[in-house]
Amino acid sequence: MKKFFYLALALCMGFALTSCSDDDDDVATLTFEGEKWTSLVDSPQYGGQLLYGEGKDTYDWRDEATGLNGGLTRAWGGGYGYSEGGVAISNYVCDSLQAHSTYTYQLEVPVSNGSKNFAVVYCDASLSFDEGVSRVIRSMDICPTTYLLGVETYGDGYAASLAESGNMTLTITADNGKTMDVDFARDGNILKTWKRIDLTSLGAVNKISFTMDGSDRSDWGVKHPKYFALDNVKVELK
C-alpha cells in the first residue's frame, strides 16, 4: 500500500513539473519555459546576434501546445532585425529604472512574475495561430518593460513624464475586427508590475496585433518606448 502511494505521488509530481496544461484539458498555457525558449534569449539585449545579427532572418517561433506563432515582423524587409518590431523571448529582470531607461535594456522587466522566461513585444507586432485555426485566448499577463516604465515615470528629455498626467495605451486588435485597450499609464496612474488581462471579449481569433499609442506625440508618432512584456498566454484548444 505504501509503495503504491509513493508511486502515485511521484507520478503526480512529475506531471505537475512537466505539464503546460490547466486542469481543463481543453486549455493550454504558453509559459515560455524550457530550454527551447531560453535558447531564444539574445545577449546582449540590444545588438545581439539572434535579433540583429545572423539569427535575425530565422528568428521565428512556434509553441507546440497552443499553436501560437511569433517572431520578428521584418516590417522594413528584415535588414534591421528587432528594430523593425517583433515578439522576442527574454529573461532579463532589473528594477533600476533611472539607470536602465534606455533602448540598451529593451528586453528587461522591472519585476519578476515568478517564472524564468517571458516575451517582449516591440512596435506593431502580432501573435497568430497556425493557418486556418481560430481559438479563444482567455487571458495573458502583461508588464511594462524597464525602459518603458522608466521613461513613463521620469521622462528622458524627449518624452515627458506621465507621473502626473497623460496616457500610454496598448490596443489589441483581433483579425475578426474586435479590439480592446489596456492602459500602461493614465492620469498619473502607471502600471508598474505584472497584470492579468481577460481577452475572452475578442472571441475566437487567428491573429491578434499589438499597437501602442499615447498622449505625448511628435510628427513621428508616440514618444514613449513601445515595449511591453507578456507571459502565461492561456488558450482554449477546442
C-alpha positions as CSV (number, residue, x, y, z in Angstrom):
1,M,0.0,0.0,0.0
2,K,2.8,2.4,0.9
3,K,4.6,1.5,-2.3
4,F,1.5,2.3,-4.3
5,F,1.1,5.7,-2.5
6,Y,4.7,6.8,-3.2
7,L,4.4,5.7,-6.8
8,A,1.2,7.7,-7.3
9,L,2.8,10.7,-5.5
10,A,5.9,10.6,-7.8
11,L,3.7,10.4,-10.9
12,C,1.6,13.4,-9.8
13,M,4.7,15.4,-9.0
14,G,6.2,14.5,-12.4
15,F,3.1,15.6,-14.1
16,A,3.0,18.9,-12.3
17,L,6.6,19.6,-13.3
18,T,6.2,18.8,-17.0
19,S,2.6,19.7,-17.9
20,C,1.8,23.1,-19.5
21,S,-2.0,22.5,-19.5
22,D,-4.5,23.7,-17.0
23,D,-6.9,21.5,-15.0
24,D,-9.2,21.8,-18.0
25,D,-7.9,19.5,-20.7
26,D,-9.2,21.9,-23.3
27,V,-6.9,24.7,-22.2
28,A,-3.1,25.2,-22.5
29,T,-0.9,27.9,-21.2
30,L,2.1,29.2,-23.1
31,T,4.7,30.0,-20.4
32,F,7.9,30.3,-22.5
33,E,9.6,27.9,-20.0
34,G,12.2,25.3,-21.1
35,E,15.5,25.0,-23.0
36,K,13.8,25.7,-26.3
37,W,12.7,29.1,-25.2
38,T,15.8,30.0,-23.2
39,S,17.8,29.4,-26.4
40,L,15.9,32.3,-28.0
41,V,17.1,34.9,-25.4
42,D,19.6,37.2,-27.0
43,S,22.7,38.5,-25.4
44,P,23.3,41.4,-25.3
45,Q,19.8,42.7,-25.2
46,Y,20.5,45.2,-27.9
47,G,22.7,44.3,-30.9
48,G,22.9,40.6,-30.2
49,Q,23.3,38.0,-33.0
50,L,19.9,36.5,-32.6
51,L,17.8,39.6,-33.0
52,Y,20.2,41.8,-35.0
53,G,22.9,39.6,-36.5
54,E,22.9,36.3,-38.4
55,G,19.9,34.9,-36.5
56,K,17.5,37.7,-37.4
57,D,16.5,36.0,-40.7
58,T,15.3,32.9,-38.9
59,Y,14.1,34.3,-35.5
60,D,10.6,32.9,-35.6
61,W,9.0,30.6,-33.0
62,R,6.0,28.3,-32.6
63,D,4.5,26.8,-29.4
64,E,3.5,23.2,-29.9
65,A,0.9,23.1,-27.2
66,T,-1.1,26.1,-28.3
67,G,-0.1,26.5,-31.9
68,L,0.8,30.2,-31.3
69,N,3.4,31.7,-33.6
70,G,5.6,34.7,-33.1
71,G,9.0,36.3,-34.0
72,L,10.2,39.3,-35.9
73,T,7.9,41.4,-38.1
74,R,10.5,42.3,-40.8
75,A,8.3,45.3,-41.4
76,W,11.1,47.0,-43.5
77,G,12.4,43.9,-45.2
78,G,14.2,42.3,-42.2
79,G,17.6,44.0,-42.5
80,Y,17.3,45.8,-39.1
81,G,16.1,42.8,-37.1
82,Y,14.2,43.5,-33.9
83,S,14.4,47.3,-34.6
84,E,11.5,46.7,-37.1
85,G,9.3,45.1,-34.4
86,G,8.5,41.7,-33.1
87,V,8.0,39.3,-30.2
88,A,11.3,38.3,-28.6
89,I,11.9,35.9,-25.8
90,S,13.6,37.3,-22.7
91,N,14.6,36.5,-19.1
92,Y,16.1,39.9,-18.1
93,V,14.9,41.4,-14.8
94,C,16.2,44.6,-13.1
95,D,14.4,47.3,-11.1
96,S,17.0,50.1,-11.8
97,L,14.5,52.3,-13.6
98,Q,16.5,55.5,-13.9
99,A,19.8,53.8,-14.8
100,H,18.1,51.4,-17.3
101,S,15.7,53.8,-19.1
102,T,17.4,53.4,-22.5
103,Y,17.0,51.1,-25.5
104,T,20.0,49.1,-24.5
105,Y,17.8,47.5,-21.8
106,Q,14.9,46.8,-24.2
107,L,14.3,43.2,-23.2
108,E,14.1,43.8,-19.4
109,V,11.2,44.0,-17.0
110,P,11.3,45.8,-13.6
111,V,9.9,42.9,-11.6
112,S,9.7,39.1,-11.8
113,N,6.4,37.3,-12.1
114,G,8.0,34.1,-10.6
115,S,8.8,32.4,-13.9
116,K,12.1,32.4,-15.8
117,N,11.2,33.4,-19.3
118,F,8.6,35.7,-20.9
119,A,8.2,37.6,-24.2
120,V,8.8,41.2,-25.0
121,V,6.7,42.9,-27.7
122,Y,8.2,45.8,-29.6
123,C,6.4,48.2,-32.0
124,D,3.5,46.9,-34.1
125,A,3.8,43.1,-33.7
126,S,1.4,40.2,-33.5
127,L,0.8,36.6,-32.4
128,S,-1.0,34.2,-34.6
129,F,-2.2,30.6,-34.6
130,D,-1.5,28.1,-37.4
131,E,-3.1,28.8,-40.7
132,G,-6.8,28.2,-40.7
133,V,-7.0,27.8,-36.9
134,S,-9.0,30.2,-34.7
135,R,-9.0,29.9,-30.9
136,V,-10.1,31.9,-27.9
137,I,-7.3,33.4,-25.9
138,R,-8.7,33.5,-22.4
139,S,-6.0,35.7,-20.8
140,M,-2.4,36.8,-20.7
141,D,-0.1,38.6,-18.2
142,I,1.4,41.9,-19.3
143,C,4.0,44.2,-17.8
144,P,5.8,47.3,-18.8
145,T,9.5,46.9,-19.7
146,T,12.1,48.7,-17.5
147,Y,12.7,51.0,-20.5
148,L,9.0,52.0,-20.9
149,L,8.3,52.3,-17.1
150,G,11.4,54.4,-16.5
151,V,10.5,56.9,-19.3
152,E,6.9,57.0,-18.2
153,T,8.0,57.7,-14.6
154,Y,10.9,60.2,-15.1
155,G,10.8,61.3,-18.7
156,D,14.0,61.2,-20.8
157,G,14.4,64.6,-22.3
158,Y,12.4,63.6,-25.3
159,A,9.3,62.0,-23.9
160,A,7.6,63.7,-20.9
161,S,7.0,62.0,-17.5
162,L,3.5,60.6,-17.2
163,A,3.6,60.6,-13.4
164,E,1.0,63.3,-13.1
165,S,-0.9,63.4,-16.4
166,G,-1.1,61.9,-19.9
167,N,-1.5,58.3,-21.1
168,M,0.2,55.4,-22.8
169,T,-2.2,52.7,-24.1
170,L,-1.9,49.3,-25.6
171,T,-4.5,48.4,-28.2
172,I,-5.0,44.7,-29.0
173,T,-6.8,44.1,-32.3
174,A,-8.2,40.7,-33.4
175,D,-8.4,39.7,-37.0
176,N,-12.2,39.5,-36.5
177,G,-12.3,43.2,-36.0
178,K,-12.7,43.3,-32.3
179,T,-10.4,45.4,-30.2
180,M,-9.6,46.2,-26.5
181,D,-7.4,48.8,-24.8
182,V,-5.2,48.4,-21.8
183,D,-3.6,51.4,-20.1
184,F,0.0,51.4,-19.1
185,A,-0.4,55.0,-17.9
186,R,-3.4,57.3,-17.5
187,D,-3.8,60.5,-15.4
188,G,-0.9,59.7,-13.1
189,N,-1.7,56.0,-12.6
190,I,1.1,54.0,-14.1
191,L,1.2,50.2,-14.3
192,K,4.4,49.1,-12.6
193,T,4.1,45.3,-12.3
194,W,2.5,42.3,-14.0
195,K,-1.2,42.4,-14.7
196,R,-3.5,39.6,-16.0
197,I,-5.9,40.8,-18.7
198,D,-9.0,38.9,-19.9
199,L,-9.1,38.5,-23.7
200,T,-12.3,36.5,-24.0
201,S,-14.2,39.5,-25.3
202,L,-12.2,39.2,-28.5
203,G,-13.8,35.8,-29.3
204,A,-12.1,33.2,-31.4
205,V,-9.2,34.7,-33.3
206,N,-6.5,33.5,-35.7
207,K,-4.3,36.6,-35.1
208,I,-4.0,39.4,-32.5
209,S,-2.0,42.5,-33.2
210,F,-0.4,44.9,-30.7
211,T,-0.1,48.7,-31.1
212,M,0.8,51.3,-28.6
213,D,-0.1,55.0,-28.6
214,G,-0.1,57.8,-26.1
215,S,-0.8,61.5,-25.4
216,D,2.9,62.6,-25.9
217,R,3.4,62.6,-29.6
218,S,5.5,64.1,-32.3
219,D,5.2,64.1,-36.1
220,W,6.8,60.6,-35.9
221,G,4.2,59.2,-33.6
222,V,4.2,58.4,-29.8
223,K,7.3,59.5,-28.0
224,H,7.3,56.8,-25.3
225,P,9.0,53.4,-25.9
226,K,6.6,51.0,-27.5
227,Y,7.8,47.9,-25.5
228,F,5.9,45.6,-23.1
229,A,6.2,42.1,-21.8
230,L,3.7,39.2,-21.9
231,D,3.6,35.8,-20.4
232,N,1.2,33.0,-19.4
233,V,-1.0,33.1,-22.5
234,K,-4.0,30.9,-21.8
235,V,-5.6,29.4,-24.9
236,E,-8.7,27.3,-25.4
237,L,-7.8,24.3,-27.6
238,K,-11.4,23.2,-28.6
